[in-house]
Amino acid sequence: MISVIYSDEFLEHKTGMLHPERPERLTAIVKTLQTFPHNGQLQWRSPTPVQQRHSSLMTLLEKVHSPTHIQAVAEIANQGGGYLDGDTPVSGKSYDVALLAISAWLDGVDLVLTNANPAFVLARPPGHHAESKRGMGFCLFSNAAIAAHYALEKPGINKVAILDWDVHHGNGTQEIVEKCENIVYCSLHQSPCYPGTGYVDEHGFHNNVLNLPMSPGTTMAIYQPTFEQKVIPFLASFQPDLLIVSAGYDANHDDPLAGISLKPEDYGTFTKYCLQITRKILFGLEGGYDLASLSQSVVATIESCL
């Protein structure tokens, strides 16, 4: 069984007409998962309501983000909406939805550690571009980094690895975790591309960062040996107690926001590589903006876990 954490409340983060990070991303994935052949092996779960863990959640949030940034998101939402930057809208309910998304990622950590099996968080807004002091690139709060810090508070969890296969570099995740010797971060991303970060010579403060820039047009012919020769050795040598995957699916050939040429089934292969390291994997949705390839890629990821 694979746990899938989802709530219709995630649709209430409204981004406006024609914005690529739209609620339909989630409804397309859910519809596809409900009809795929192994649906009976999925355990659908609702995230823990924020009010049930409000104090501990806010403590974690404040550990990762500055009070000024948290307050800015809350105030824009309270005013009915606005923008953190030109790409990053905040609607009236976005602050509450973003907190629920964090709660879903924390639930995912709990489920993975309890069951020693993968879980998938289908939540939005995404998070890997959100830095400690600012949101950007569609992201309000850094879900993966918060989840990693939460996991390290758990008994017996001393090391957490984050793999980011979104087509864009997770500048926020890296900025937040690169000083943490108990967290490693590995990113495969298109370069040049937004946000213009993630250089190969960046190694973090504890040799805990591995950036693998990919040229536009790159296919699985390059990704596969990169996984085998660089990604898996880096992650395996760290021997993580938990692997968090920032699961963005915008490196698909059909995706409108970048130029990498992967196919949905390639993400199933990536997942199998990850499973060589551990079954304690939390997948959390990041990017992916072509609805068909996004949905098929999530299915490929989950099928490999099953």
FIMARVEX-977494 format. One record per residue (C-alpha): residue in one letter; x, y, z; residue number from 0. Coordinates in nm, 2 decimals. Each point is the difference from the previous one (the first is absolute). Last residue first. Layout:
% residues N
rec aa: a xx: X yy: Y zz: Z i: NUM
...
***
This chain:
% residues 306
rec aa: l xx: 0.40 yy: -0.07 zz: -0.58 i: 305
rec aa: c xx: 0.27 yy: 0.27 zz: 0.03 i: 304
rec aa: s xx: 0.06 yy: -0.02 zz: -0.38 i: 303
rec aa: e xx: -0.37 yy: 0.05 zz: -0.05 i: 302
rec aa: i xx: 0.00 yy: 0.31 zz: 0.21 i: 301
rec aa: t xx: 0.27 yy: 0.17 zz: -0.21 i: 300
rec aa: a xx: -0.16 yy: -0.10 zz: -0.33 i: 299
rec aa: v xx: -0.34 yy: 0.12 zz: 0.12 i: 298
rec aa: v xx: 0.15 yy: 0.34 zz: 0.10 i: 297
rec aa: s xx: 0.16 yy: 0.02 zz: -0.35 i: 296
rec aa: q xx: -0.33 yy: -0.08 zz: -0.17 i: 295
rec aa: s xx: -0.17 yy: 0.28 zz: 0.18 i: 294
rec aa: l xx: 0.27 yy: 0.25 zz: -0.08 i: 293
rec aa: s xx: 0.02 yy: -0.11 zz: -0.36 i: 292
rec aa: a xx: -0.38 yy: 0.05 zz: -0.05 i: 291
rec aa: l xx: -0.02 yy: 0.33 zz: 0.20 i: 290
rec aa: d xx: 0.29 yy: 0.18 zz: -0.16 i: 289
rec aa: y xx: 0.11 yy: 0.22 zz: 0.29 i: 288
rec aa: g xx: 0.24 yy: -0.21 zz: 0.22 i: 287
rec aa: g xx: 0.15 yy: 0.16 zz: 0.32 i: 286
rec aa: e xx: 0.03 yy: -0.11 zz: 0.36 i: 285
rec aa: l xx: -0.19 yy: -0.30 zz: 0.13 i: 284
rec aa: g xx: 0.14 yy: -0.18 zz: 0.31 i: 283
rec aa: f xx: 0.14 yy: -0.35 zz: 0.00 i: 282
rec aa: l xx: 0.10 yy: -0.14 zz: 0.34 i: 281
rec aa: i xx: 0.23 yy: -0.30 zz: -0.02 i: 280
rec aa: k xx: 0.08 yy: -0.25 zz: 0.27 i: 279
rec aa: r xx: 0.03 yy: -0.29 zz: -0.25 i: 278
rec aa: t xx: 0.38 yy: 0.06 zz: 0.01 i: 277
rec aa: i xx: 0.30 yy: 0.03 zz: -0.23 i: 276
rec aa: q xx: -0.09 yy: -0.23 zz: -0.28 i: 275
rec aa: l xx: -0.35 yy: 0.15 zz: 0.02 i: 274
rec aa: c xx: 0.14 yy: 0.33 zz: -0.13 i: 273
rec aa: y xx: 0.12 yy: -0.18 zz: -0.32 i: 272
rec aa: k xx: -0.35 yy: -0.14 zz: -0.05 i: 271
rec aa: t xx: -0.15 yy: 0.34 zz: 0.04 i: 270
rec aa: f xx: 0.23 yy: 0.14 zz: -0.27 i: 269
rec aa: t xx: -0.12 yy: -0.28 zz: -0.23 i: 268
rec aa: g xx: -0.36 yy: 0.08 zz: 0.07 i: 267
rec aa: y xx: 0.08 yy: 0.36 zz: -0.07 i: 266
rec aa: d xx: 0.12 yy: -0.10 zz: -0.35 i: 265
rec aa: e xx: -0.35 yy: -0.14 zz: -0.07 i: 264
rec aa: p xx: -0.13 yy: 0.36 zz: -0.03 i: 263
rec aa: k xx: 0.24 yy: 0.08 zz: -0.28 i: 262
rec aa: l xx: 0.30 yy: 0.23 zz: 0.03 i: 261
rec aa: s xx: 0.09 yy: 0.27 zz: -0.25 i: 260
rec aa: i xx: 0.13 yy: 0.31 zz: 0.20 i: 259
rec aa: g xx: -0.10 yy: 0.33 zz: -0.14 i: 258
rec aa: a xx: -0.19 yy: 0.20 zz: 0.27 i: 257
rec aa: l xx: -0.33 yy: 0.16 zz: 0.08 i: 256
rec aa: p xx: -0.24 yy: -0.16 zz: -0.25 i: 255
rec aa: d xx: 0.04 yy: -0.36 zz: 0.10 i: 254
rec aa: d xx: -0.04 yy: -0.25 zz: -0.28 i: 253
rec aa: h xx: 0.36 yy: -0.13 zz: 0.01 i: 252
rec aa: n xx: -0.04 yy: -0.07 zz: 0.37 i: 251
rec aa: a xx: 0.25 yy: 0.18 zz: 0.23 i: 250
rec aa: d xx: -0.30 yy: 0.17 zz: 0.16 i: 249
rec aa: y xx: -0.08 yy: -0.30 zz: 0.22 i: 248
rec aa: g xx: 0.10 yy: 0.13 zz: 0.34 i: 247
rec aa: a xx: 0.04 yy: -0.25 zz: 0.27 i: 246
rec aa: s xx: 0.20 yy: 0.16 zz: 0.28 i: 245
rec aa: v xx: 0.10 yy: -0.34 zz: 0.12 i: 244
rec aa: i xx: 0.07 yy: -0.05 zz: 0.38 i: 243
rec aa: l xx: 0.22 yy: -0.30 zz: 0.10 i: 242
rec aa: l xx: -0.01 yy: -0.11 zz: 0.36 i: 241
rec aa: d xx: 0.26 yy: -0.17 zz: 0.22 i: 240
rec aa: p xx: 0.27 yy: 0.11 zz: -0.24 i: 239
rec aa: q xx: 0.31 yy: -0.20 zz: -0.07 i: 238
rec aa: f xx: 0.21 yy: 0.29 zz: -0.12 i: 237
rec aa: s xx: 0.19 yy: -0.23 zz: -0.24 i: 236
rec aa: a xx: -0.33 yy: -0.10 zz: -0.15 i: 235
rec aa: l xx: -0.10 yy: 0.36 zz: -0.09 i: 234
rec aa: f xx: 0.32 yy: 0.09 zz: -0.18 i: 233
rec aa: p xx: 0.04 yy: -0.35 zz: -0.16 i: 232
rec aa: i xx: -0.36 yy: 0.02 zz: -0.12 i: 231
rec aa: v xx: 0.02 yy: 0.34 zz: -0.15 i: 230
rec aa: k xx: 0.35 yy: -0.02 zz: -0.17 i: 229
rec aa: q xx: 0.07 yy: -0.31 zz: -0.21 i: 228
rec aa: e xx: -0.34 yy: -0.17 zz: -0.02 i: 227
rec aa: f xx: -0.21 yy: 0.31 zz: 0.01 i: 226
rec aa: t xx: 0.22 yy: 0.18 zz: -0.25 i: 225
rec aa: p xx: 0.01 yy: -0.32 zz: -0.21 i: 224
rec aa: q xx: -0.38 yy: 0.01 zz: -0.03 i: 223
rec aa: y xx: -0.04 yy: 0.38 zz: -0.04 i: 222
rec aa: i xx: 0.22 yy: 0.02 zz: -0.31 i: 221
rec aa: a xx: -0.18 yy: -0.26 zz: -0.22 i: 220
rec aa: m xx: -0.32 yy: 0.10 zz: 0.18 i: 219
rec aa: t xx: 0.00 yy: 0.32 zz: -0.21 i: 218
rec aa: t xx: 0.16 yy: 0.34 zz: 0.01 i: 217
rec aa: g xx: -0.15 yy: 0.26 zz: -0.23 i: 216
rec aa: p xx: 0.11 yy: 0.30 zz: 0.21 i: 215
rec aa: s xx: 0.33 yy: -0.08 zz: 0.18 i: 214
rec aa: m xx: -0.01 yy: -0.17 zz: 0.34 i: 213
rec aa: p xx: 0.15 yy: 0.14 zz: 0.32 i: 212
rec aa: l xx: 0.09 yy: -0.25 zz: 0.27 i: 211
rec aa: n xx: 0.02 yy: 0.16 zz: 0.34 i: 210
rec aa: l xx: 0.13 yy: -0.20 zz: 0.29 i: 209
rec aa: v xx: -0.02 yy: 0.16 zz: 0.34 i: 208
rec aa: n xx: 0.12 yy: -0.15 zz: 0.34 i: 207
rec aa: n xx: 0.37 yy: 0.07 zz: -0.02 i: 206
rec aa: h xx: -0.06 yy: 0.14 zz: 0.35 i: 205
rec aa: f xx: -0.05 yy: 0.37 zz: -0.08 i: 204
rec aa: g xx: -0.17 yy: -0.06 zz: -0.33 i: 203
rec aa: h xx: 0.17 yy: -0.14 zz: -0.31 i: 202
rec aa: e xx: -0.06 yy: 0.27 zz: -0.27 i: 201
rec aa: d xx: 0.24 yy: -0.07 zz: -0.29 i: 200
rec aa: v xx: -0.27 yy: -0.15 zz: -0.22 i: 199
rec aa: y xx: -0.20 yy: 0.32 zz: 0.01 i: 198
rec aa: g xx: -0.36 yy: -0.01 zz: 0.13 i: 197
rec aa: t xx: -0.13 yy: 0.35 zz: -0.07 i: 196
rec aa: g xx: -0.15 yy: 0.18 zz: -0.30 i: 195
rec aa: p xx: -0.36 yy: -0.02 zz: 0.13 i: 194
rec aa: y xx: -0.11 yy: -0.08 zz: -0.27 i: 193
rec aa: c xx: 0.20 yy: -0.17 zz: -0.28 i: 192
rec aa: p xx: 0.35 yy: -0.03 zz: -0.14 i: 191
rec aa: s xx: 0.03 yy: -0.27 zz: 0.11 i: 190
rec aa: q xx: -0.27 yy: -0.27 zz: 0.04 i: 189
rec aa: h xx: -0.01 yy: -0.17 zz: 0.34 i: 188
rec aa: l xx: 0.12 yy: -0.31 zz: 0.19 i: 187
rec aa: s xx: 0.02 yy: 0.09 zz: 0.37 i: 186
rec aa: c xx: 0.16 yy: -0.18 zz: 0.29 i: 185
rec aa: y xx: -0.03 yy: 0.12 zz: 0.36 i: 184
rec aa: v xx: 0.15 yy: -0.15 zz: 0.31 i: 183
rec aa: i xx: -0.13 yy: 0.05 zz: 0.35 i: 182
rec aa: n xx: 0.17 yy: -0.08 zz: 0.34 i: 181
rec aa: e xx: 0.28 yy: 0.25 zz: -0.06 i: 180
rec aa: c xx: -0.25 yy: 0.28 zz: -0.03 i: 179
rec aa: k xx: 0.16 yy: 0.32 zz: -0.15 i: 178
rec aa: e xx: -0.13 yy: -0.09 zz: -0.35 i: 177
rec aa: v xx: -0.35 yy: -0.06 zz: 0.13 i: 176
rec aa: i xx: -0.18 yy: 0.33 zz: -0.04 i: 175
rec aa: e xx: 0.19 yy: 0.14 zz: -0.31 i: 174
rec aa: q xx: -0.03 yy: -0.34 zz: -0.17 i: 173
rec aa: t xx: -0.37 yy: -0.03 zz: 0.05 i: 172
rec aa: g xx: -0.06 yy: 0.36 zz: -0.12 i: 171
rec aa: n xx: 0.21 yy: -0.04 zz: -0.31 i: 170
rec aa: g xx: -0.18 yy: -0.31 zz: -0.11 i: 169
rec aa: h xx: 0.15 yy: 0.00 zz: -0.35 i: 168
rec aa: h xx: -0.27 yy: -0.03 zz: -0.27 i: 167
rec aa: v xx: -0.08 yy: -0.32 zz: -0.19 i: 166
rec aa: d xx: -0.13 yy: -0.16 zz: 0.32 i: 165
rec aa: w xx: 0.22 yy: -0.30 zz: 0.09 i: 164
rec aa: d xx: 0.08 yy: 0.11 zz: 0.35 i: 163
rec aa: l xx: 0.14 yy: -0.27 zz: 0.22 i: 162
rec aa: i xx: 0.01 yy: 0.09 zz: 0.38 i: 161
rec aa: a xx: 0.19 yy: -0.22 zz: 0.24 i: 160
rec aa: v xx: -0.07 yy: -0.02 zz: 0.37 i: 159
rec aa: k xx: 0.24 yy: -0.12 zz: 0.27 i: 158
rec aa: n xx: -0.04 yy: -0.06 zz: 0.37 i: 157
rec aa: i xx: -0.34 yy: -0.15 zz: 0.03 i: 156
rec aa: g xx: 0.00 yy: -0.24 zz: 0.29 i: 155
rec aa: p xx: -0.27 yy: 0.18 zz: 0.20 i: 154
rec aa: k xx: -0.16 yy: 0.28 zz: -0.21 i: 153
rec aa: e xx: 0.12 yy: 0.36 zz: 0.02 i: 152
rec aa: l xx: 0.20 yy: -0.06 zz: -0.32 i: 151
rec aa: a xx: -0.32 yy: -0.07 zz: -0.18 i: 150
rec aa: y xx: -0.14 yy: 0.34 zz: 0.08 i: 149
rec aa: h xx: 0.31 yy: 0.17 zz: -0.14 i: 148
rec aa: a xx: -0.04 yy: -0.20 zz: -0.32 i: 147
rec aa: a xx: -0.37 yy: 0.08 zz: -0.03 i: 146
rec aa: i xx: 0.08 yy: 0.37 zz: 0.03 i: 145
rec aa: a xx: 0.26 yy: -0.02 zz: -0.27 i: 144
rec aa: a xx: -0.24 yy: -0.19 zz: -0.23 i: 143
rec aa: n xx: -0.29 yy: 0.24 zz: 0.05 i: 142
rec aa: s xx: 0.20 yy: 0.33 zz: -0.05 i: 141
rec aa: f xx: -0.28 yy: 0.26 zz: 0.04 i: 140
rec aa: l xx: -0.17 yy: 0.22 zz: -0.26 i: 139
rec aa: c xx: 0.11 yy: -0.15 zz: -0.34 i: 138
rec aa: f xx: -0.13 yy: 0.11 zz: -0.34 i: 137
rec aa: g xx: 0.36 yy: 0.10 zz: -0.10 i: 136
rec aa: m xx: 0.05 yy: 0.22 zz: 0.30 i: 135
rec aa: g xx: -0.04 yy: 0.02 zz: 0.38 i: 134
rec aa: r xx: 0.24 yy: 0.20 zz: 0.21 i: 133
rec aa: k xx: 0.21 yy: -0.01 zz: 0.32 i: 132
rec aa: s xx: 0.09 yy: -0.36 zz: 0.05 i: 131
rec aa: e xx: -0.02 yy: -0.08 zz: -0.37 i: 130
rec aa: a xx: -0.31 yy: -0.13 zz: -0.18 i: 129
rec aa: h xx: 0.10 yy: -0.15 zz: -0.34 i: 128
rec aa: h xx: -0.05 yy: -0.36 zz: 0.12 i: 127
rec aa: g xx: -0.36 yy: 0.05 zz: 0.13 i: 126
rec aa: p xx: -0.30 yy: -0.10 zz: -0.20 i: 125
rec aa: p xx: -0.34 yy: 0.15 zz: 0.07 i: 124
rec aa: r xx: -0.14 yy: -0.26 zz: 0.00 i: 123
rec aa: a xx: -0.04 yy: -0.36 zz: 0.12 i: 122
rec aa: l xx: 0.00 yy: -0.35 zz: -0.13 i: 121
rec aa: v xx: 0.24 yy: -0.15 zz: 0.26 i: 120
rec aa: f xx: 0.11 yy: -0.35 zz: -0.10 i: 119
rec aa: a xx: 0.10 yy: -0.27 zz: 0.25 i: 118
rec aa: p xx: 0.27 yy: -0.27 zz: -0.02 i: 117
rec aa: n xx: 0.03 yy: -0.29 zz: 0.24 i: 116
rec aa: a xx: 0.17 yy: -0.05 zz: 0.34 i: 115
rec aa: n xx: -0.35 yy: 0.01 zz: 0.15 i: 114
rec aa: t xx: 0.06 yy: 0.23 zz: 0.30 i: 113
rec aa: l xx: 0.28 yy: 0.20 zz: -0.15 i: 112
rec aa: v xx: -0.18 yy: 0.05 zz: -0.33 i: 111
rec aa: l xx: -0.33 yy: 0.08 zz: 0.17 i: 110
rec aa: d xx: 0.15 yy: 0.26 zz: 0.23 i: 109
rec aa: v xx: 0.20 yy: 0.17 zz: -0.28 i: 108
rec aa: g xx: -0.31 yy: 0.01 zz: -0.21 i: 107
rec aa: d xx: -0.20 yy: 0.16 zz: 0.28 i: 106
rec aa: l xx: 0.27 yy: 0.27 zz: 0.02 i: 105
rec aa: w xx: -0.05 yy: 0.06 zz: -0.38 i: 104
rec aa: a xx: -0.37 yy: 0.02 zz: 0.05 i: 103
rec aa: s xx: 0.04 yy: 0.25 zz: 0.29 i: 102
rec aa: i xx: 0.22 yy: 0.21 zz: -0.23 i: 101
rec aa: a xx: -0.28 yy: 0.00 zz: -0.26 i: 100
rec aa: l xx: -0.25 yy: 0.10 zz: 0.27 i: 99
rec aa: l xx: 0.22 yy: 0.30 zz: 0.08 i: 98
rec aa: a xx: 0.01 yy: 0.09 zz: -0.37 i: 97
rec aa: v xx: -0.38 yy: -0.03 zz: -0.01 i: 96
rec aa: d xx: -0.04 yy: 0.24 zz: 0.29 i: 95
rec aa: y xx: 0.23 yy: 0.25 zz: -0.16 i: 94
rec aa: s xx: -0.16 yy: -0.04 zz: -0.34 i: 93
rec aa: k xx: -0.36 yy: 0.06 zz: 0.11 i: 92
rec aa: g xx: -0.03 yy: 0.37 zz: -0.11 i: 91
rec aa: s xx: 0.22 yy: -0.06 zz: -0.30 i: 90
rec aa: v xx: 0.38 yy: 0.03 zz: -0.02 i: 89
rec aa: p xx: 0.16 yy: 0.03 zz: -0.35 i: 88
rec aa: t xx: 0.36 yy: -0.09 zz: -0.07 i: 87
rec aa: d xx: 0.14 yy: 0.08 zz: -0.35 i: 86
rec aa: g xx: 0.03 yy: 0.38 zz: 0.03 i: 85
rec aa: d xx: 0.11 yy: -0.02 zz: 0.36 i: 84
rec aa: l xx: -0.17 yy: -0.06 zz: 0.33 i: 83
rec aa: y xx: -0.33 yy: 0.10 zz: -0.17 i: 82
rec aa: g xx: -0.35 yy: 0.10 zz: 0.11 i: 81
rec aa: g xx: -0.29 yy: -0.15 zz: 0.18 i: 80
rec aa: g xx: -0.30 yy: 0.08 zz: 0.22 i: 79
rec aa: q xx: 0.17 yy: 0.23 zz: 0.25 i: 78
rec aa: n xx: 0.03 yy: -0.29 zz: 0.24 i: 77
rec aa: a xx: 0.18 yy: -0.20 zz: -0.27 i: 76
rec aa: i xx: 0.25 yy: 0.28 zz: -0.05 i: 75
rec aa: e xx: 0.05 yy: 0.03 zz: 0.38 i: 74
rec aa: a xx: 0.06 yy: -0.37 zz: 0.05 i: 73
rec aa: v xx: 0.26 yy: -0.02 zz: -0.27 i: 72
rec aa: a xx: 0.18 yy: 0.31 zz: 0.13 i: 71
rec aa: q xx: -0.02 yy: -0.13 zz: 0.36 i: 70
rec aa: i xx: 0.18 yy: -0.32 zz: -0.10 i: 69
rec aa: h xx: 0.26 yy: 0.20 zz: -0.18 i: 68
rec aa: t xx: 0.07 yy: 0.24 zz: 0.28 i: 67
rec aa: p xx: 0.01 yy: -0.28 zz: 0.26 i: 66
rec aa: s xx: 0.29 yy: -0.16 zz: -0.19 i: 65
rec aa: h xx: -0.05 yy: -0.35 zz: -0.14 i: 64
rec aa: v xx: 0.15 yy: -0.33 zz: 0.10 i: 63
rec aa: k xx: -0.02 yy: -0.01 zz: 0.38 i: 62
rec aa: e xx: -0.31 yy: 0.22 zz: -0.01 i: 61
rec aa: l xx: -0.18 yy: -0.26 zz: -0.21 i: 60
rec aa: l xx: 0.10 yy: -0.27 zz: 0.25 i: 59
rec aa: t xx: -0.13 yy: 0.19 zz: 0.29 i: 58
rec aa: m xx: -0.31 yy: 0.08 zz: -0.19 i: 57
rec aa: l xx: -0.07 yy: -0.37 zz: -0.06 i: 56
rec aa: s xx: 0.06 yy: -0.08 zz: 0.36 i: 55
rec aa: s xx: -0.25 yy: 0.26 zz: 0.12 i: 54
rec aa: h xx: -0.26 yy: -0.07 zz: -0.27 i: 53
rec aa: r xx: -0.01 yy: -0.38 zz: 0.02 i: 52
rec aa: q xx: -0.37 yy: -0.06 zz: 0.03 i: 51
rec aa: q xx: -0.08 yy: 0.34 zz: -0.14 i: 50
rec aa: v xx: 0.17 yy: -0.09 zz: -0.32 i: 49
rec aa: p xx: -0.24 yy: -0.28 zz: -0.08 i: 48
rec aa: t xx: 0.20 yy: -0.33 zz: -0.05 i: 47
rec aa: p xx: 0.01 yy: -0.07 zz: -0.37 i: 46
rec aa: s xx: -0.26 yy: -0.22 zz: -0.16 i: 45
rec aa: r xx: 0.10 yy: -0.36 zz: -0.09 i: 44
rec aa: w xx: -0.04 yy: -0.22 zz: -0.30 i: 43
rec aa: q xx: 0.15 yy: -0.34 zz: 0.03 i: 42
rec aa: l xx: 0.09 yy: -0.12 zz: -0.35 i: 41
rec aa: q xx: 0.02 yy: -0.37 zz: -0.07 i: 40
rec aa: g xx: -0.35 yy: -0.02 zz: -0.14 i: 39
rec aa: n xx: 0.09 yy: 0.27 zz: -0.26 i: 38
rec aa: h xx: 0.24 yy: -0.25 zz: -0.16 i: 37
rec aa: p xx: -0.16 yy: 0.00 zz: -0.35 i: 36
rec aa: f xx: -0.03 yy: 0.38 zz: -0.03 i: 35
rec aa: t xx: -0.34 yy: 0.17 zz: 0.03 i: 34
rec aa: q xx: 0.02 yy: 0.19 zz: 0.32 i: 33
rec aa: l xx: 0.36 yy: 0.09 zz: -0.07 i: 32
rec aa: t xx: -0.09 yy: 0.17 zz: -0.32 i: 31
rec aa: k xx: -0.28 yy: 0.21 zz: 0.16 i: 30
rec aa: v xx: 0.23 yy: 0.09 zz: 0.29 i: 29
rec aa: i xx: 0.28 yy: 0.11 zz: -0.23 i: 28
rec aa: a xx: -0.23 yy: 0.22 zz: -0.22 i: 27
rec aa: t xx: -0.17 yy: 0.15 zz: 0.31 i: 26
rec aa: l xx: 0.34 yy: 0.09 zz: 0.14 i: 25
rec aa: r xx: 0.13 yy: 0.18 zz: -0.30 i: 24
rec aa: e xx: -0.34 yy: 0.16 zz: -0.05 i: 23
rec aa: p xx: 0.06 yy: 0.21 zz: 0.30 i: 22
rec aa: r xx: 0.25 yy: 0.22 zz: -0.20 i: 21
rec aa: e xx: 0.37 yy: 0.05 zz: 0.00 i: 20
rec aa: p xx: 0.01 yy: 0.10 zz: -0.37 i: 19
rec aa: h xx: -0.18 yy: 0.33 zz: 0.06 i: 18
rec aa: l xx: -0.25 yy: 0.06 zz: -0.29 i: 17
rec aa: m xx: -0.27 yy: 0.15 zz: 0.22 i: 16
rec aa: g xx: 0.09 yy: 0.06 zz: 0.36 i: 15
rec aa: t xx: 0.21 yy: -0.18 zz: 0.26 i: 14
rec aa: k xx: -0.27 yy: -0.12 zz: 0.24 i: 13
rec aa: h xx: 0.12 yy: -0.21 zz: 0.29 i: 12
rec aa: e xx: -0.35 yy: -0.15 zz: 0.07 i: 11
rec aa: l xx: 0.08 yy: -0.32 zz: -0.19 i: 10
rec aa: f xx: 0.22 yy: -0.12 zz: 0.29 i: 9
rec aa: e xx: -0.33 yy: -0.01 zz: 0.20 i: 8
rec aa: d xx: -0.10 yy: -0.30 zz: -0.21 i: 7
rec aa: s xx: 0.24 yy: -0.20 zz: 0.22 i: 6
rec aa: y xx: 0.27 yy: -0.25 zz: -0.08 i: 5
rec aa: i xx: 0.25 yy: -0.24 zz: 0.16 i: 4
rec aa: v xx: 0.06 yy: -0.32 zz: -0.20 i: 3
rec aa: s xx: 0.12 yy: -0.29 zz: 0.21 i: 2
rec aa: i xx: 0.15 yy: -0.29 zz: -0.19 i: 1
rec aa: m xx: -0.11 yy: -0.36 zz: 0.07 i: 0
***
